[in-house]
Amino acid sequence: MSVRFFASVIGMAFVAGTTTLGIPPVSGQAPRAANTAKRWTPPRTSWGDPDLHGWFTNLNENGTPLERPDQFARHRLEDVNGKKLAALKQEVQKRMFATFQGPLHGPGHWWQEDLNLIKGSQAWLIIDPPDGKIPPLTAQAKVREAARVDAKRNSGRGPVDSWEDLTLYDRCITRGLPGSMMPTIYGNSYQILQTPGYVTIRYEMVHETRVIPLDGRPHVASSVRSYMGDPRGHWEDDTLVVETTNFKDEAAYRGANAATLRQIERFTRIARDKVKWTVTVDDPSTWTKPWTFAMPLTMDDSQPVLEYACHEGNYALRNILSAARAEEKRTAEQAAENK
């Protein structure tokens, strides 16, 4: 991972702009209007679809909480703007740098210097329900969660007895959906590619790719499941709507029931360098009602998707397991000495 990470962080100059790297030409690009109040019209691909082609990042939204902070209990999301939002983001930036003091940084503070959280555009992510909170769990979900906890407690296994005890992300397998689109301290680049009948999204983190058909075909059989699910897309005016189902149990978002989980994403290009991305999480067996969060994706051709050499450089997994074995050996030796 270190080679890929080095290449990634060196190139993190945040320059918003139109896409130029490997992007097919588009038609219908309207000149910038002198009247900024006029509704912006997105360009079209050569075959007529709204154009979403480009390299994207949501790096600056790292540090934006998913749920509304308690300090804004009486605020709507749109109420936290201007100086109030700027002060909030300054505080987030300050906390981020404080977190990485001491040994937890790369030479020259590689990634911290590129986390310009002051540019974050919103105070929290959830836009529905209006209170900005994840709805309560259903009774069924509570029973399911309790069963998971009991099974783990009674398994006789420690937290790192095996590589199987670590997360899919720790094991360089997947961050899942929408995890692969959520901001973190590095690897926040995405590429959206379009062809007639398909939209493809490539993710730098774990280097996964989603191929989204737009031809109206049904989802695959329920017995066919994957970490990123089975996506199907269509256009609603200028918005790409993607419904994803058929997740694997171990990759279902926030402990959802993979058999009933649906995620509905909407991608709308709202400016020359911005795409609004929303996700509705709908699982009636886990939450009492659907909920939605939103985040801007910023076009940035200085942030191409780079190699993610996770397995080749992932010493963390080996070190975690070897440290656990060393701790067990030391404990056994101390017990023998005390007999």
C-alpha positions as CSV (number, residue, x, y, z in Angstrom):
1,M,0.0,0.0,0.0
2,S,2.9,2.4,0.8
3,V,3.9,2.7,-2.9
4,R,0.4,3.5,-4.0
5,F,-0.1,5.8,-1.1
6,F,3.1,7.7,-1.8
7,A,2.0,8.3,-5.4
8,S,-1.4,9.3,-4.3
9,V,-0.5,11.9,-1.7
10,I,2.2,13.5,-3.8
11,G,-0.4,14.4,-6.4
12,M,-3.0,15.9,-4.1
13,A,-3.1,19.4,-5.3
14,F,-6.7,20.5,-5.1
15,V,-7.6,22.2,-8.4
16,A,-11.2,22.1,-9.4
17,G,-11.9,21.9,-13.1
18,T,-13.3,20.1,-16.0
19,T,-12.0,16.6,-16.8
20,T,-9.2,16.2,-19.3
21,L,-7.6,12.8,-18.7
22,G,-8.9,10.1,-20.9
23,I,-12.4,11.6,-21.1
24,P,-14.4,11.2,-24.3
25,P,-15.5,14.5,-25.9
26,V,-19.0,15.8,-25.1
27,S,-21.4,17.8,-27.0
28,G,-23.7,20.6,-26.0
29,Q,-21.4,22.3,-23.5
30,A,-23.1,25.7,-22.8
31,P,-20.8,28.7,-22.3
32,R,-20.8,30.2,-18.9
33,A,-23.7,32.5,-18.5
34,A,-23.2,36.1,-17.6
35,N,-26.3,35.9,-15.4
36,T,-25.3,33.6,-12.5
37,A,-28.9,33.3,-11.4
38,K,-29.8,31.5,-14.6
39,R,-30.3,27.7,-14.1
40,W,-27.2,25.8,-15.1
41,T,-27.7,23.2,-17.9
42,P,-25.4,20.2,-17.7
43,P,-23.6,19.1,-20.9
44,R,-24.6,16.0,-22.8
45,T,-22.6,13.1,-24.1
46,S,-22.4,12.6,-27.9
47,W,-25.3,10.1,-27.6
48,G,-27.5,12.4,-25.6
49,D,-27.2,11.4,-21.9
50,P,-26.4,13.9,-19.2
51,D,-22.6,14.0,-19.0
52,L,-21.0,12.7,-15.7
53,H,-17.6,11.8,-17.2
54,G,-14.6,12.7,-15.0
55,W,-12.3,12.2,-12.1
56,F,-13.9,13.1,-8.8
57,T,-12.9,13.5,-5.1
58,N,-14.8,14.1,-1.9
59,L,-11.6,14.5,0.1
60,N,-12.7,17.8,1.7
61,E,-15.8,16.1,3.2
62,N,-13.6,13.9,5.4
63,G,-14.5,14.9,9.0
64,T,-18.1,15.7,8.1
65,P,-20.2,13.6,10.5
66,L,-22.9,11.4,9.1
67,E,-25.5,12.4,11.7
68,R,-26.4,15.9,12.9
69,P,-24.3,16.9,15.9
70,D,-26.2,17.5,19.1
71,Q,-24.9,21.1,19.1
72,F,-27.2,21.8,16.1
73,A,-30.3,20.1,17.6
74,R,-32.5,23.0,16.6
75,H,-30.9,23.6,13.2
76,R,-31.8,22.6,9.7
77,L,-28.8,21.7,7.5
78,E,-29.3,24.8,5.4
79,D,-29.2,26.9,8.6
80,V,-25.5,26.1,9.1
81,N,-23.8,28.2,6.5
82,G,-21.6,31.2,6.0
83,K,-19.5,32.1,9.0
84,K,-21.2,29.5,11.2
85,L,-20.1,26.7,8.8
86,A,-16.7,28.2,8.3
87,A,-16.1,28.2,12.1
88,L,-17.3,24.6,12.3
89,K,-14.9,23.5,9.6
90,Q,-12.0,25.4,11.2
91,E,-12.6,23.4,14.4
92,V,-12.8,20.1,12.4
93,Q,-9.5,21.0,10.7
94,K,-7.9,21.8,14.1
95,R,-9.1,18.5,15.6
96,M,-7.7,16.6,12.6
97,F,-4.2,18.0,13.0
98,A,-4.3,17.4,16.7
99,T,-5.2,13.7,16.1
100,F,-2.1,13.2,13.9
101,Q,0.4,14.6,16.4
102,G,3.2,12.4,17.5
103,P,4.2,9.2,15.7
104,L,0.9,8.9,13.7
105,H,2.0,10.7,10.6
106,G,4.1,10.1,7.5
107,P,7.2,12.1,6.6
108,G,6.2,15.7,6.2
109,H,2.7,15.0,7.3
110,W,1.9,13.6,3.8
111,W,-1.9,13.2,3.8
112,Q,-2.7,15.6,6.7
113,E,-1.5,18.6,4.6
114,D,-3.9,17.7,1.8
115,L,-6.9,17.3,4.1
116,N,-8.3,20.8,3.6
117,L,-11.4,20.2,5.7
118,I,-12.1,24.0,5.7
119,K,-13.5,23.5,2.2
120,G,-16.1,21.0,3.5
121,S,-19.5,22.1,2.2
122,Q,-21.9,20.9,4.9
123,A,-22.2,20.4,8.6
124,W,-23.5,16.8,8.5
125,L,-24.6,14.3,5.7
126,I,-28.0,13.0,6.5
127,I,-30.7,15.1,4.8
128,D,-33.7,12.8,5.6
129,P,-35.2,12.4,8.2
130,P,-35.1,16.2,8.8
131,D,-33.6,15.6,12.3
132,G,-30.4,14.4,10.6
133,K,-30.4,11.1,12.6
134,I,-30.5,7.5,11.5
135,P,-34.0,6.1,12.2
136,P,-34.4,3.6,15.1
137,L,-33.7,-0.1,14.5
138,T,-36.7,-2.4,14.1
139,A,-37.4,-5.1,16.7
140,Q,-36.2,-7.6,14.2
141,A,-32.9,-5.8,13.8
142,K,-32.4,-5.6,17.5
143,V,-32.9,-9.4,17.8
144,R,-30.5,-10.0,15.0
145,E,-27.8,-7.7,16.5
146,A,-28.2,-9.4,19.9
147,A,-27.7,-12.8,18.3
148,R,-24.5,-11.6,16.6
149,V,-23.1,-10.3,19.9
150,D,-24.0,-13.5,21.7
151,A,-22.5,-15.6,18.9
152,K,-19.2,-13.7,19.1
153,R,-19.1,-13.7,22.9
154,N,-19.7,-17.5,23.1
155,S,-17.5,-18.5,20.2
156,G,-14.4,-18.9,22.3
157,R,-12.4,-16.9,19.8
158,G,-10.4,-13.8,20.5
159,P,-10.5,-10.6,18.3
160,V,-7.5,-11.6,16.3
161,D,-7.3,-15.4,16.4
162,S,-7.3,-15.5,12.6
163,W,-7.4,-13.3,9.6
164,E,-11.1,-14.1,9.4
165,D,-11.7,-12.1,12.6
166,L,-10.6,-8.9,10.9
167,T,-12.8,-6.7,8.6
168,L,-13.1,-7.0,4.9
169,Y,-11.4,-3.6,4.6
170,D,-8.5,-4.7,6.8
171,R,-8.1,-7.7,4.5
172,C,-8.0,-5.5,1.4
173,I,-11.2,-7.1,0.0
174,T,-13.8,-4.3,0.0
175,R,-15.2,-1.2,1.7
176,G,-18.6,-2.1,0.4
177,L,-21.3,0.3,-0.7
178,P,-21.6,3.1,0.1
179,G,-18.3,2.8,2.0
180,S,-16.2,2.9,-1.1
181,M,-17.6,6.4,-1.9
182,M,-17.3,7.7,1.7
183,P,-14.4,10.1,2.4
184,T,-11.3,9.0,4.4
185,I,-7.8,10.3,4.9
186,Y,-6.5,9.1,1.5
187,G,-7.6,7.3,-1.6
188,N,-10.7,9.5,-2.2
189,S,-10.5,9.5,-6.0
190,Y,-13.2,8.1,-8.3
191,Q,-13.6,7.9,-12.0
192,I,-17.0,7.9,-13.7
193,L,-17.0,6.6,-17.3
194,Q,-20.0,6.5,-19.7
195,T,-20.8,4.5,-22.8
196,P,-24.2,4.1,-24.5
197,G,-26.1,1.8,-22.1
198,Y,-23.6,1.7,-19.2
199,V,-22.1,3.8,-16.5
200,T,-18.9,2.6,-14.8
201,I,-17.5,3.9,-11.5
202,R,-13.9,3.1,-10.6
203,Y,-12.7,3.6,-7.0
204,E,-9.1,4.1,-5.9
205,M,-9.7,2.6,-2.5
206,V,-9.4,-1.2,-2.8
207,H,-9.6,-0.5,-6.6
208,E,-13.1,-1.8,-7.1
209,T,-15.2,-1.1,-10.1
210,R,-19.0,-1.0,-10.6
211,V,-20.5,-1.6,-14.0
212,I,-24.1,-0.2,-14.0
213,P,-26.3,-1.2,-16.9
214,L,-29.0,1.2,-18.1
215,D,-31.0,-1.0,-20.4
216,G,-33.8,-1.9,-17.9
217,R,-32.7,-5.5,-17.3
218,P,-33.9,-7.0,-14.0
219,H,-31.6,-7.7,-11.1
220,V,-29.9,-11.1,-11.1
221,A,-31.3,-14.0,-9.1
222,S,-31.4,-13.5,-5.3
223,S,-28.9,-16.4,-4.9
224,V,-26.3,-14.3,-6.7
225,R,-24.6,-11.9,-4.3
226,S,-21.5,-9.8,-4.2
227,Y,-19.7,-7.4,-1.8
228,M,-20.8,-4.3,-3.9
229,G,-24.2,-5.6,-4.8
230,D,-26.0,-5.7,-8.2
231,P,-26.6,-2.2,-9.6
232,R,-29.3,-1.2,-12.1
233,G,-29.5,2.4,-13.4
234,H,-31.8,4.7,-15.4
235,W,-32.1,8.4,-16.1
236,E,-34.7,10.7,-14.5
237,D,-34.3,13.9,-16.4
238,D,-30.7,15.0,-15.7
239,T,-30.2,12.6,-12.8
240,L,-28.7,9.1,-12.9
241,V,-30.7,6.8,-10.5
242,V,-29.0,3.6,-9.4
243,E,-30.7,0.9,-7.4
244,T,-28.4,-1.7,-5.9
245,T,-29.5,-5.0,-4.2
246,N,-28.1,-8.5,-3.8
247,F,-25.4,-7.7,-1.2
248,K,-23.4,-10.3,0.7
249,D,-24.4,-10.6,4.4
250,E,-20.8,-9.7,5.5
251,A,-20.8,-6.5,3.4
252,A,-24.3,-5.2,4.1
253,Y,-24.1,-1.6,5.2
254,R,-24.2,-0.9,9.0
255,G,-25.5,-4.4,9.9
256,A,-28.4,-4.3,7.5
257,N,-30.2,-7.4,6.3
258,A,-28.6,-8.2,3.0
259,A,-31.8,-10.0,1.8
260,T,-33.9,-6.9,2.1
261,L,-31.4,-4.0,1.7
262,R,-31.8,-1.6,-1.2
263,Q,-29.6,1.4,-1.8
264,I,-30.8,4.1,-4.2
265,E,-28.2,6.5,-5.4
266,R,-28.8,9.7,-7.4
267,F,-26.0,11.5,-9.3
268,T,-26.9,15.0,-10.6
269,R,-24.4,17.3,-12.2
270,I,-25.2,20.7,-10.6
271,A,-22.3,22.8,-11.8
272,R,-19.3,22.6,-14.1
273,D,-17.2,20.9,-11.4
274,K,-19.8,19.4,-9.1
275,V,-22.0,16.3,-9.0
276,K,-24.6,16.0,-6.2
277,W,-24.6,12.4,-4.9
278,T,-27.4,11.1,-2.6
279,V,-27.9,7.7,-1.1
280,T,-31.2,6.4,0.2
281,V,-30.8,3.4,2.5
282,D,-34.0,1.3,2.4
283,D,-34.2,-1.9,4.6
284,P,-37.6,-2.4,6.3
285,S,-36.2,-5.2,8.4
286,T,-33.4,-3.1,9.9
287,W,-34.7,0.5,10.2
288,T,-38.1,1.8,10.9
289,K,-38.0,4.0,7.7
290,P,-35.7,4.7,4.8
291,W,-33.1,7.4,5.4
292,T,-30.9,9.5,3.0
293,F,-27.6,11.2,3.1
294,A,-26.0,13.5,0.5
295,M,-22.5,14.7,-0.4
296,P,-20.9,16.7,-3.2
297,L,-18.4,15.0,-5.6
298,T,-15.9,17.6,-7.0
299,M,-14.4,17.1,-10.4
300,D,-10.7,17.3,-10.2
301,D,-8.4,16.1,-12.9
302,S,-5.4,16.3,-10.6
303,Q,-6.9,13.4,-8.7
304,P,-6.8,10.4,-11.1
305,V,-7.4,6.9,-9.8
306,L,-4.0,5.4,-8.9
307,E,-2.9,1.9,-8.2
308,Y,-4.1,0.5,-4.9
309,A,-1.4,-2.0,-4.0
310,C,-3.1,-3.1,-0.8
311,H,-2.2,-6.7,-0.5
312,E,1.4,-6.2,-1.6
313,G,2.1,-3.6,1.1
314,N,-0.4,-4.7,3.8
315,Y,1.9,-5.4,6.7
316,A,-0.8,-4.3,9.1
317,L,-2.7,-7.6,8.9
318,R,0.4,-9.8,9.4
319,N,1.6,-7.5,12.2
320,I,-1.7,-7.6,14.0
321,L,-1.8,-11.4,14.0
322,S,1.9,-11.8,14.9
323,A,1.5,-9.3,17.8
324,A,-1.5,-11.3,19.1
325,R,0.5,-14.5,18.9
326,A,3.4,-12.9,20.8
327,E,1.0,-11.6,23.5
328,E,-0.4,-15.1,23.9
329,K,3.1,-16.6,24.2
330,R,4.1,-14.0,26.8
331,T,0.9,-14.6,28.8
332,A,1.5,-18.4,28.7
333,E,5.1,-18.0,29.9
334,Q,4.0,-15.7,32.8
335,A,1.4,-18.2,33.8
336,A,4.0,-21.0,33.8
337,E,6.4,-18.9,35.9
338,N,3.7,-18.2,38.5
339,K,2.8,-21.9,39.1
